């Protein structure tokens, strides 16, 4: 299955909520979800039938997949890993997704959106503990230091970030904007993940 390359605004409309895939546009008045809250397609404005229990579960899974930019097989592997861990499976799943390097780069404001953060990682602009990591799915650990490669830091884009982005950084991360560095102080907790995902429905879906 190929990675989705169509309009990301359609994905937000399909899920009925903001997935923050378009950077600054998602926070402004031009957000498509605010202007066109109905699902995409010619029948999007038609009366929607009451969704089945399976449909609700599927929508939550799709919402999580699309928000983090993960494909089906990869998402299922995250779920299997979450099941093996101690604790609540649904919460473990979201914590694993939050620990992805591309998500952390987005969370600290180095990338305006997760797709952009993924591109920064793939192009080798990001270091973890001083070493280049170009794998977006790399899982960060407590104590890891995320930074921008010295040569990349001289670009106009990153120079503009040295004064800060104004982005609210989650409490499990610390940002040093002047030096383009961020530290993973601890692993994220469920209450620190701001996406409106009902992870219990995802667990129910995979338990069918």
Rosetta constraint file for C-alpha pairs under 8 A:
AtomPair CA 1 CA 71 HARMONIC 7.91 0.50
AtomPair CA 3 CA 71 HARMONIC 7.15 0.50
AtomPair CA 7 CA 11 HARMONIC 7.33 0.50
AtomPair CA 8 CA 12 HARMONIC 6.79 0.50
AtomPair CA 8 CA 21 HARMONIC 6.38 0.50
AtomPair CA 8 CA 22 HARMONIC 7.17 0.50
AtomPair CA 9 CA 13 HARMONIC 6.33 0.50
AtomPair CA 9 CA 21 HARMONIC 7.60 0.50
AtomPair CA 9 CA 22 HARMONIC 7.50 0.50
AtomPair CA 9 CA 32 HARMONIC 6.31 0.50
AtomPair CA 9 CA 33 HARMONIC 7.43 0.50
AtomPair CA 10 CA 14 HARMONIC 6.02 0.50
AtomPair CA 10 CA 39 HARMONIC 7.70 0.50
AtomPair CA 10 CA 40 HARMONIC 6.10 0.50
AtomPair CA 11 CA 15 HARMONIC 6.31 0.50
AtomPair CA 11 CA 19 HARMONIC 7.96 0.50
AtomPair CA 11 CA 66 HARMONIC 7.36 0.50
AtomPair CA 12 CA 16 HARMONIC 5.95 0.50
AtomPair CA 12 CA 17 HARMONIC 5.54 0.50
AtomPair CA 12 CA 18 HARMONIC 5.35 0.50
AtomPair CA 12 CA 19 HARMONIC 5.72 0.50
AtomPair CA 12 CA 33 HARMONIC 6.57 0.50
AtomPair CA 13 CA 17 HARMONIC 6.59 0.50
AtomPair CA 13 CA 18 HARMONIC 7.84 0.50
AtomPair CA 13 CA 32 HARMONIC 7.51 0.50
AtomPair CA 13 CA 33 HARMONIC 5.59 0.50
AtomPair CA 13 CA 36 HARMONIC 7.40 0.50
AtomPair CA 13 CA 37 HARMONIC 6.03 0.50
AtomPair CA 13 CA 38 HARMONIC 6.28 0.50
AtomPair CA 13 CA 39 HARMONIC 5.07 0.50
AtomPair CA 13 CA 40 HARMONIC 6.33 0.50
AtomPair CA 14 CA 38 HARMONIC 7.60 0.50
AtomPair CA 14 CA 39 HARMONIC 4.67 0.50
AtomPair CA 14 CA 40 HARMONIC 6.22 0.50
AtomPair CA 15 CA 39 HARMONIC 7.59 0.50
AtomPair CA 15 CA 59 HARMONIC 6.85 0.50
AtomPair CA 15 CA 62 HARMONIC 7.86 0.50
AtomPair CA 15 CA 63 HARMONIC 6.15 0.50
AtomPair CA 16 CA 33 HARMONIC 7.24 0.50
AtomPair CA 16 CA 37 HARMONIC 6.53 0.50
AtomPair CA 16 CA 38 HARMONIC 7.26 0.50
AtomPair CA 16 CA 39 HARMONIC 7.06 0.50
AtomPair CA 17 CA 33 HARMONIC 6.80 0.50
AtomPair CA 18 CA 26 HARMONIC 7.12 0.50
AtomPair CA 18 CA 33 HARMONIC 6.75 0.50
AtomPair CA 19 CA 63 HARMONIC 7.71 0.50
AtomPair CA 19 CA 66 HARMONIC 7.45 0.50
AtomPair CA 19 CA 67 HARMONIC 5.10 0.50
AtomPair CA 19 CA 195 HARMONIC 7.95 0.50
AtomPair CA 20 CA 26 HARMONIC 5.66 0.50
AtomPair CA 20 CA 67 HARMONIC 7.25 0.50
AtomPair CA 20 CA 113 HARMONIC 6.50 0.50
AtomPair CA 20 CA 114 HARMONIC 7.77 0.50
AtomPair CA 21 CA 26 HARMONIC 7.43 0.50
AtomPair CA 21 CA 67 HARMONIC 7.14 0.50
AtomPair CA 21 CA 113 HARMONIC 5.43 0.50
AtomPair CA 21 CA 114 HARMONIC 6.26 0.50
AtomPair CA 21 CA 115 HARMONIC 6.58 0.50
AtomPair CA 22 CA 26 HARMONIC 5.85 0.50
AtomPair CA 22 CA 112 HARMONIC 7.74 0.50
AtomPair CA 22 CA 113 HARMONIC 6.00 0.50
AtomPair CA 23 CA 27 HARMONIC 7.66 0.50
AtomPair CA 23 CA 112 HARMONIC 4.63 0.50
AtomPair CA 23 CA 113 HARMONIC 4.59 0.50
AtomPair CA 24 CA 28 HARMONIC 6.66 0.50
AtomPair CA 24 CA 112 HARMONIC 6.75 0.50
AtomPair CA 25 CA 29 HARMONIC 7.63 0.50
AtomPair CA 25 CA 30 HARMONIC 6.14 0.50
AtomPair CA 25 CA 31 HARMONIC 5.61 0.50
AtomPair CA 26 CA 30 HARMONIC 7.48 0.50
AtomPair CA 26 CA 31 HARMONIC 5.01 0.50
AtomPair CA 26 CA 32 HARMONIC 7.95 0.50
AtomPair CA 27 CA 31 HARMONIC 6.92 0.50
AtomPair CA 29 CA 34 HARMONIC 7.48 0.50
AtomPair CA 30 CA 34 HARMONIC 7.60 0.50
AtomPair CA 30 CA 35 HARMONIC 7.31 0.50
AtomPair CA 31 CA 35 HARMONIC 6.66 0.50
AtomPair CA 32 CA 36 HARMONIC 5.65 0.50
AtomPair CA 32 CA 37 HARMONIC 7.47 0.50
AtomPair CA 33 CA 37 HARMONIC 4.82 0.50
AtomPair CA 33 CA 38 HARMONIC 7.92 0.50
AtomPair CA 38 CA 44 HARMONIC 5.55 0.50
AtomPair CA 38 CA 45 HARMONIC 5.80 0.50
AtomPair CA 39 CA 44 HARMONIC 4.60 0.50
AtomPair CA 39 CA 45 HARMONIC 7.16 0.50
AtomPair CA 40 CA 44 HARMONIC 5.27 0.50
AtomPair CA 51 CA 55 HARMONIC 5.68 0.50
AtomPair CA 51 CA 56 HARMONIC 6.38 0.50
AtomPair CA 52 CA 56 HARMONIC 6.32 0.50
AtomPair CA 53 CA 57 HARMONIC 6.38 0.50
AtomPair CA 54 CA 58 HARMONIC 6.08 0.50
AtomPair CA 54 CA 205 HARMONIC 7.03 0.50
AtomPair CA 55 CA 59 HARMONIC 6.12 0.50
AtomPair CA 56 CA 60 HARMONIC 6.46 0.50
AtomPair CA 56 CA 201 HARMONIC 7.44 0.50
AtomPair CA 57 CA 61 HARMONIC 6.48 0.50
AtomPair CA 57 CA 201 HARMONIC 4.85 0.50
AtomPair CA 57 CA 202 HARMONIC 5.69 0.50
AtomPair CA 57 CA 204 HARMONIC 7.10 0.50
AtomPair CA 57 CA 205 HARMONIC 5.59 0.50
AtomPair CA 58 CA 62 HARMONIC 6.16 0.50
AtomPair CA 58 CA 202 HARMONIC 7.25 0.50
AtomPair CA 58 CA 205 HARMONIC 6.90 0.50
AtomPair CA 59 CA 63 HARMONIC 5.97 0.50
AtomPair CA 60 CA 64 HARMONIC 6.31 0.50
AtomPair CA 60 CA 197 HARMONIC 6.26 0.50
AtomPair CA 60 CA 198 HARMONIC 6.45 0.50
AtomPair CA 60 CA 199 HARMONIC 7.22 0.50
AtomPair CA 60 CA 201 HARMONIC 6.63 0.50
AtomPair CA 60 CA 202 HARMONIC 6.22 0.50
AtomPair CA 61 CA 65 HARMONIC 6.17 0.50
AtomPair CA 61 CA 199 HARMONIC 7.99 0.50
AtomPair CA 61 CA 201 HARMONIC 7.84 0.50
AtomPair CA 61 CA 202 HARMONIC 5.44 0.50
AtomPair CA 62 CA 66 HARMONIC 5.97 0.50
AtomPair CA 63 CA 67 HARMONIC 6.02 0.50
AtomPair CA 63 CA 197 HARMONIC 7.31 0.50
AtomPair CA 64 CA 68 HARMONIC 6.30 0.50
AtomPair CA 64 CA 197 HARMONIC 6.83 0.50
AtomPair CA 65 CA 69 HARMONIC 5.79 0.50
AtomPair CA 65 CA 70 HARMONIC 5.02 0.50
AtomPair CA 65 CA 71 HARMONIC 6.62 0.50
AtomPair CA 65 CA 72 HARMONIC 7.47 0.50
AtomPair CA 65 CA 75 HARMONIC 6.76 0.50
AtomPair CA 66 CA 70 HARMONIC 6.47 0.50
AtomPair CA 68 CA 97 HARMONIC 6.96 0.50
AtomPair CA 68 CA 103 HARMONIC 7.19 0.50
AtomPair CA 68 CA 114 HARMONIC 6.94 0.50
AtomPair CA 69 CA 114 HARMONIC 7.51 0.50
AtomPair CA 69 CA 115 HARMONIC 7.25 0.50
AtomPair CA 70 CA 74 HARMONIC 6.38 0.50
AtomPair CA 70 CA 75 HARMONIC 6.01 0.50
AtomPair CA 71 CA 75 HARMONIC 6.03 0.50
AtomPair CA 72 CA 76 HARMONIC 6.24 0.50
AtomPair CA 73 CA 77 HARMONIC 6.36 0.50
AtomPair CA 74 CA 78 HARMONIC 6.43 0.50
AtomPair CA 75 CA 79 HARMONIC 6.38 0.50
AtomPair CA 76 CA 80 HARMONIC 6.29 0.50
AtomPair CA 77 CA 81 HARMONIC 6.21 0.50
AtomPair CA 78 CA 82 HARMONIC 6.11 0.50
AtomPair CA 78 CA 93 HARMONIC 6.36 0.50
AtomPair CA 78 CA 96 HARMONIC 7.01 0.50
AtomPair CA 78 CA 97 HARMONIC 7.72 0.50
AtomPair CA 79 CA 83 HARMONIC 6.23 0.50
AtomPair CA 79 CA 89 HARMONIC 7.68 0.50
AtomPair CA 79 CA 93 HARMONIC 5.81 0.50
AtomPair CA 80 CA 84 HARMONIC 6.48 0.50
AtomPair CA 81 CA 85 HARMONIC 6.56 0.50
AtomPair CA 81 CA 93 HARMONIC 7.83 0.50
AtomPair CA 82 CA 89 HARMONIC 5.29 0.50
AtomPair CA 82 CA 90 HARMONIC 7.36 0.50
AtomPair CA 82 CA 92 HARMONIC 5.03 0.50
AtomPair CA 82 CA 93 HARMONIC 5.08 0.50
AtomPair CA 82 CA 96 HARMONIC 7.52 0.50
AtomPair CA 83 CA 89 HARMONIC 5.23 0.50
AtomPair CA 83 CA 92 HARMONIC 7.79 0.50
AtomPair CA 85 CA 89 HARMONIC 7.46 0.50
AtomPair CA 85 CA 92 HARMONIC 7.24 0.50
AtomPair CA 87 CA 91 HARMONIC 7.87 0.50
AtomPair CA 87 CA 92 HARMONIC 7.04 0.50
AtomPair CA 88 CA 92 HARMONIC 6.11 0.50
AtomPair CA 89 CA 93 HARMONIC 6.15 0.50
AtomPair CA 89 CA 203 HARMONIC 7.16 0.50
AtomPair CA 90 CA 94 HARMONIC 6.57 0.50
AtomPair CA 90 CA 199 HARMONIC 4.90 0.50
AtomPair CA 90 CA 200 HARMONIC 5.69 0.50
AtomPair CA 90 CA 202 HARMONIC 7.21 0.50
AtomPair CA 90 CA 203 HARMONIC 6.08 0.50
AtomPair CA 91 CA 95 HARMONIC 6.22 0.50
AtomPair CA 91 CA 190 HARMONIC 5.97 0.50
AtomPair CA 91 CA 199 HARMONIC 6.91 0.50
AtomPair CA 92 CA 96 HARMONIC 6.21 0.50
AtomPair CA 93 CA 97 HARMONIC 6.41 0.50
AtomPair CA 93 CA 199 HARMONIC 7.99 0.50
AtomPair CA 94 CA 98 HARMONIC 6.12 0.50
AtomPair CA 94 CA 190 HARMONIC 7.35 0.50
AtomPair CA 94 CA 193 HARMONIC 7.89 0.50
AtomPair CA 94 CA 199 HARMONIC 7.62 0.50
AtomPair CA 95 CA 99 HARMONIC 6.22 0.50
AtomPair CA 95 CA 187 HARMONIC 7.60 0.50
AtomPair CA 95 CA 188 HARMONIC 6.08 0.50
AtomPair CA 95 CA 189 HARMONIC 6.83 0.50
AtomPair CA 95 CA 190 HARMONIC 6.99 0.50
AtomPair CA 96 CA 100 HARMONIC 6.89 0.50
AtomPair CA 96 CA 139 HARMONIC 7.35 0.50
AtomPair CA 97 CA 103 HARMONIC 7.72 0.50
AtomPair CA 98 CA 103 HARMONIC 6.01 0.50
AtomPair CA 98 CA 104 HARMONIC 7.03 0.50
AtomPair CA 98 CA 188 HARMONIC 7.27 0.50
AtomPair CA 98 CA 193 HARMONIC 7.77 0.50
AtomPair CA 99 CA 103 HARMONIC 6.87 0.50
AtomPair CA 99 CA 104 HARMONIC 6.61 0.50
AtomPair CA 99 CA 138 HARMONIC 7.86 0.50
AtomPair CA 99 CA 139 HARMONIC 5.06 0.50
AtomPair CA 99 CA 140 HARMONIC 5.39 0.50
AtomPair CA 99 CA 141 HARMONIC 7.57 0.50
AtomPair CA 99 CA 187 HARMONIC 7.55 0.50
AtomPair CA 99 CA 188 HARMONIC 7.72 0.50
AtomPair CA 100 CA 104 HARMONIC 6.39 0.50
AtomPair CA 100 CA 136 HARMONIC 6.50 0.50
AtomPair CA 100 CA 137 HARMONIC 4.97 0.50
AtomPair CA 100 CA 138 HARMONIC 5.50 0.50
AtomPair CA 100 CA 139 HARMONIC 4.74 0.50
AtomPair CA 100 CA 140 HARMONIC 6.48 0.50
AtomPair CA 101 CA 105 HARMONIC 6.18 0.50
AtomPair CA 101 CA 121 HARMONIC 7.78 0.50
AtomPair CA 101 CA 135 HARMONIC 7.62 0.50
AtomPair CA 101 CA 136 HARMONIC 5.32 0.50
AtomPair CA 101 CA 137 HARMONIC 5.98 0.50
AtomPair CA 101 CA 138 HARMONIC 5.34 0.50
AtomPair CA 101 CA 139 HARMONIC 5.97 0.50
AtomPair CA 101 CA 140 HARMONIC 6.23 0.50
AtomPair CA 102 CA 106 HARMONIC 6.29 0.50
AtomPair CA 102 CA 114 HARMONIC 6.35 0.50
AtomPair CA 102 CA 117 HARMONIC 5.20 0.50
AtomPair CA 102 CA 118 HARMONIC 4.81 0.50
AtomPair CA 102 CA 121 HARMONIC 6.53 0.50
AtomPair CA 102 CA 136 HARMONIC 4.88 0.50
AtomPair CA 102 CA 137 HARMONIC 6.91 0.50
AtomPair CA 103 CA 107 HARMONIC 6.02 0.50
AtomPair CA 103 CA 114 HARMONIC 5.94 0.50
AtomPair CA 103 CA 117 HARMONIC 7.09 0.50
AtomPair CA 103 CA 118 HARMONIC 7.79 0.50
AtomPair CA 104 CA 108 HARMONIC 6.25 0.50
AtomPair CA 105 CA 109 HARMONIC 6.49 0.50
AtomPair CA 105 CA 110 HARMONIC 5.45 0.50
AtomPair CA 105 CA 111 HARMONIC 6.05 0.50
AtomPair CA 105 CA 114 HARMONIC 7.93 0.50
AtomPair CA 105 CA 117 HARMONIC 5.68 0.50
AtomPair CA 105 CA 146 HARMONIC 7.85 0.50
AtomPair CA 106 CA 110 HARMONIC 5.85 0.50
AtomPair CA 106 CA 111 HARMONIC 4.73 0.50
AtomPair CA 106 CA 112 HARMONIC 6.34 0.50
AtomPair CA 106 CA 113 HARMONIC 5.82 0.50
AtomPair CA 106 CA 114 HARMONIC 5.46 0.50
AtomPair CA 106 CA 116 HARMONIC 7.91 0.50
AtomPair CA 106 CA 117 HARMONIC 5.41 0.50
AtomPair CA 107 CA 111 HARMONIC 7.95 0.50
AtomPair CA 107 CA 169 HARMONIC 6.16 0.50
AtomPair CA 107 CA 170 HARMONIC 7.16 0.50
AtomPair CA 108 CA 167 HARMONIC 7.33 0.50
AtomPair CA 108 CA 168 HARMONIC 7.94 0.50
AtomPair CA 108 CA 169 HARMONIC 5.59 0.50
AtomPair CA 108 CA 170 HARMONIC 7.95 0.50
AtomPair CA 108 CA 173 HARMONIC 7.48 0.50
AtomPair CA 108 CA 174 HARMONIC 7.99 0.50
AtomPair CA 108 CA 175 HARMONIC 6.47 0.50
AtomPair CA 108 CA 182 HARMONIC 7.02 0.50
AtomPair CA 109 CA 165 HARMONIC 6.22 0.50
AtomPair CA 109 CA 167 HARMONIC 6.12 0.50
AtomPair CA 109 CA 169 HARMONIC 7.76 0.50
AtomPair CA 110 CA 117 HARMONIC 6.97 0.50
AtomPair CA 110 CA 158 HARMONIC 7.77 0.50
AtomPair CA 110 CA 161 HARMONIC 7.29 0.50
AtomPair CA 111 CA 116 HARMONIC 5.44 0.50
AtomPair CA 111 CA 117 HARMONIC 4.40 0.50
AtomPair CA 111 CA 120 HARMONIC 7.38 0.50
AtomPair CA 112 CA 116 HARMONIC 6.33 0.50
AtomPair CA 112 CA 117 HARMONIC 7.07 0.50
AtomPair CA 113 CA 117 HARMONIC 6.12 0.50
AtomPair CA 114 CA 118 HARMONIC 6.00 0.50
AtomPair CA 115 CA 119 HARMONIC 6.36 0.50
AtomPair CA 116 CA 120 HARMONIC 6.34 0.50
AtomPair CA 117 CA 121 HARMONIC 6.36 0.50
AtomPair CA 118 CA 122 HARMONIC 6.18 0.50
AtomPair CA 118 CA 136 HARMONIC 5.67 0.50
AtomPair CA 119 CA 123 HARMONIC 6.07 0.50
AtomPair CA 120 CA 124 HARMONIC 6.56 0.50
AtomPair CA 120 CA 125 HARMONIC 5.59 0.50
AtomPair CA 120 CA 126 HARMONIC 6.83 0.50
AtomPair CA 121 CA 125 HARMONIC 5.88 0.50
AtomPair CA 121 CA 126 HARMONIC 5.50 0.50
AtomPair CA 121 CA 133 HARMONIC 6.97 0.50
AtomPair CA 121 CA 134 HARMONIC 4.89 0.50
AtomPair CA 121 CA 135 HARMONIC 6.54 0.50
AtomPair CA 121 CA 136 HARMONIC 5.90 0.50
AtomPair CA 122 CA 134 HARMONIC 4.68 0.50
AtomPair CA 122 CA 135 HARMONIC 6.29 0.50
AtomPair CA 122 CA 136 HARMONIC 6.68 0.50
AtomPair CA 123 CA 134 HARMONIC 6.70 0.50
AtomPair CA 124 CA 132 HARMONIC 6.36 0.50
AtomPair CA 124 CA 133 HARMONIC 6.70 0.50
AtomPair CA 124 CA 134 HARMONIC 5.18 0.50
AtomPair CA 124 CA 149 HARMONIC 7.91 0.50
AtomPair CA 125 CA 132 HARMONIC 7.53 0.50
AtomPair CA 125 CA 134 HARMONIC 7.93 0.50
AtomPair CA 125 CA 148 HARMONIC 5.78 0.50
AtomPair CA 125 CA 149 HARMONIC 5.33 0.50
AtomPair CA 125 CA 152 HARMONIC 5.94 0.50
AtomPair CA 126 CA 132 HARMONIC 6.00 0.50
AtomPair CA 126 CA 133 HARMONIC 6.36 0.50
AtomPair CA 126 CA 134 HARMONIC 7.19 0.50
AtomPair CA 126 CA 146 HARMONIC 7.05 0.50
AtomPair CA 126 CA 147 HARMONIC 5.87 0.50
AtomPair CA 126 CA 148 HARMONIC 4.77 0.50
AtomPair CA 126 CA 149 HARMONIC 5.75 0.50
AtomPair CA 127 CA 131 HARMONIC 4.97 0.50
AtomPair CA 127 CA 132 HARMONIC 4.31 0.50
AtomPair CA 127 CA 133 HARMONIC 5.72 0.50
AtomPair CA 127 CA 146 HARMONIC 5.76 0.50
AtomPair CA 127 CA 147 HARMONIC 5.13 0.50
AtomPair CA 127 CA 148 HARMONIC 5.85 0.50
AtomPair CA 127 CA 149 HARMONIC 6.07 0.50
AtomPair CA 128 CA 132 HARMONIC 6.31 0.50
AtomPair CA 128 CA 133 HARMONIC 6.34 0.50
AtomPair CA 128 CA 144 HARMONIC 6.59 0.50
AtomPair CA 128 CA 145 HARMONIC 5.66 0.50
AtomPair CA 128 CA 146 HARMONIC 4.76 0.50
AtomPair CA 128 CA 147 HARMONIC 6.48 0.50
AtomPair CA 129 CA 144 HARMONIC 6.01 0.50
AtomPair CA 129 CA 145 HARMONIC 5.02 0.50
AtomPair CA 129 CA 146 HARMONIC 6.45 0.50
AtomPair CA 129 CA 147 HARMONIC 7.77 0.50
AtomPair CA 130 CA 145 HARMONIC 7.73 0.50
AtomPair CA 130 CA 146 HARMONIC 7.94 0.50
AtomPair CA 130 CA 147 HARMONIC 7.40 0.50
AtomPair CA 132 CA 149 HARMONIC 7.68 0.50
AtomPair CA 133 CA 138 HARMONIC 7.80 0.50
AtomPair CA 140 CA 144 HARMONIC 6.45 0.50
AtomPair CA 140 CA 184 HARMONIC 7.59 0.50
AtomPair CA 141 CA 184 HARMONIC 6.88 0.50
AtomPair CA 141 CA 186 HARMONIC 7.57 0.50
AtomPair CA 141 CA 187 HARMONIC 6.85 0.50
AtomPair CA 142 CA 184 HARMONIC 5.15 0.50
AtomPair CA 142 CA 185 HARMONIC 5.53 0.50
AtomPair CA 142 CA 186 HARMONIC 4.62 0.50
AtomPair CA 142 CA 187 HARMONIC 5.79 0.50
AtomPair CA 143 CA 183 HARMONIC 6.47 0.50
AtomPair CA 143 CA 184 HARMONIC 5.28 0.50
AtomPair CA 143 CA 185 HARMONIC 5.71 0.50
AtomPair CA 143 CA 186 HARMONIC 7.08 0.50
AtomPair CA 144 CA 183 HARMONIC 5.89 0.50
AtomPair CA 144 CA 184 HARMONIC 5.38 0.50
AtomPair CA 144 CA 185 HARMONIC 7.89 0.50
AtomPair CA 145 CA 181 HARMONIC 6.86 0.50
AtomPair CA 145 CA 182 HARMONIC 5.73 0.50
AtomPair CA 145 CA 183 HARMONIC 4.52 0.50
AtomPair CA 145 CA 184 HARMONIC 6.43 0.50
AtomPair CA 146 CA 181 HARMONIC 5.65 0.50
AtomPair CA 146 CA 182 HARMONIC 5.06 0.50
AtomPair CA 146 CA 183 HARMONIC 6.15 0.50
AtomPair CA 146 CA 184 HARMONIC 7.86 0.50
AtomPair CA 147 CA 180 HARMONIC 5.76 0.50
AtomPair CA 147 CA 181 HARMONIC 4.31 0.50
AtomPair CA 147 CA 182 HARMONIC 6.30 0.50
AtomPair CA 148 CA 152 HARMONIC 6.61 0.50
AtomPair CA 148 CA 153 HARMONIC 5.99 0.50
AtomPair CA 148 CA 180 HARMONIC 5.98 0.50
AtomPair CA 148 CA 181 HARMONIC 6.85 0.50
AtomPair CA 149 CA 153 HARMONIC 6.07 0.50
AtomPair CA 150 CA 154 HARMONIC 7.00 0.50
AtomPair CA 151 CA 155 HARMONIC 7.69 0.50
AtomPair CA 152 CA 158 HARMONIC 7.32 0.50
AtomPair CA 153 CA 158 HARMONIC 5.29 0.50
AtomPair CA 153 CA 159 HARMONIC 6.44 0.50
AtomPair CA 153 CA 180 HARMONIC 7.69 0.50
AtomPair CA 154 CA 158 HARMONIC 6.76 0.50
AtomPair CA 154 CA 159 HARMONIC 6.29 0.50
AtomPair CA 155 CA 159 HARMONIC 6.18 0.50
AtomPair CA 156 CA 160 HARMONIC 6.21 0.50
AtomPair CA 157 CA 161 HARMONIC 6.96 0.50
AtomPair CA 158 CA 162 HARMONIC 6.83 0.50
AtomPair CA 158 CA 180 HARMONIC 7.94 0.50
AtomPair CA 160 CA 164 HARMONIC 7.93 0.50
AtomPair CA 161 CA 165 HARMONIC 5.94 0.50
AtomPair CA 161 CA 177 HARMONIC 6.72 0.50
AtomPair CA 161 CA 178 HARMONIC 7.89 0.50
AtomPair CA 161 CA 180 HARMONIC 7.56 0.50
AtomPair CA 162 CA 177 HARMONIC 4.95 0.50
AtomPair CA 162 CA 178 HARMONIC 4.45 0.50
AtomPair CA 162 CA 179 HARMONIC 6.80 0.50
AtomPair CA 162 CA 180 HARMONIC 6.39 0.50
AtomPair CA 163 CA 177 HARMONIC 6.35 0.50
AtomPair CA 163 CA 178 HARMONIC 6.24 0.50
AtomPair CA 164 CA 177 HARMONIC 5.39 0.50
AtomPair CA 164 CA 178 HARMONIC 7.46 0.50
AtomPair CA 169 CA 173 HARMONIC 6.58 0.50
AtomPair CA 169 CA 174 HARMONIC 7.31 0.50
AtomPair CA 169 CA 175 HARMONIC 7.48 0.50
AtomPair CA 170 CA 192 HARMONIC 6.68 0.50
AtomPair CA 171 CA 192 HARMONIC 7.29 0.50
AtomPair CA 172 CA 184 HARMONIC 6.26 0.50
AtomPair CA 172 CA 185 HARMONIC 5.35 0.50
AtomPair CA 172 CA 186 HARMONIC 5.26 0.50
AtomPair CA 172 CA 187 HARMONIC 6.45 0.50
AtomPair CA 172 CA 188 HARMONIC 5.75 0.50
AtomPair CA 172 CA 192 HARMONIC 7.93 0.50
AtomPair CA 173 CA 182 HARMONIC 6.79 0.50
AtomPair CA 173 CA 183 HARMONIC 5.71 0.50
AtomPair CA 173 CA 184 HARMONIC 4.84 0.50
AtomPair CA 173 CA 185 HARMONIC 5.53 0.50
AtomPair CA 173 CA 186 HARMONIC 7.33 0.50
AtomPair CA 174 CA 182 HARMONIC 5.42 0.50
AtomPair CA 174 CA 183 HARMONIC 5.13 0.50
AtomPair CA 174 CA 184 HARMONIC 6.66 0.50
AtomPair CA 174 CA 185 HARMONIC 6.81 0.50
AtomPair CA 175 CA 180 HARMONIC 7.69 0.50
AtomPair CA 175 CA 181 HARMONIC 6.06 0.50
AtomPair CA 175 CA 182 HARMONIC 4.29 0.50
AtomPair CA 175 CA 183 HARMONIC 6.53 0.50
AtomPair CA 176 CA 180 HARMONIC 5.89 0.50
AtomPair CA 176 CA 181 HARMONIC 5.06 0.50
AtomPair CA 176 CA 182 HARMONIC 5.78 0.50
AtomPair CA 177 CA 181 HARMONIC 6.32 0.50
AtomPair CA 177 CA 182 HARMONIC 7.83 0.50
AtomPair CA 188 CA 192 HARMONIC 6.31 0.50
AtomPair CA 188 CA 193 HARMONIC 7.36 0.50
AtomPair CA 189 CA 193 HARMONIC 6.95 0.50
AtomPair CA 198 CA 202 HARMONIC 7.29 0.50
AtomPair CA 199 CA 203 HARMONIC 6.52 0.50
AtomPair CA 200 CA 204 HARMONIC 6.27 0.50
AtomPair CA 201 CA 205 HARMONIC 6.15 0.50
AtomPair CA 202 CA 206 HARMONIC 6.44 0.50
AtomPair CA 203 CA 207 HARMONIC 6.12 0.50
AtomPair CA 204 CA 208 HARMONIC 6.39 0.50
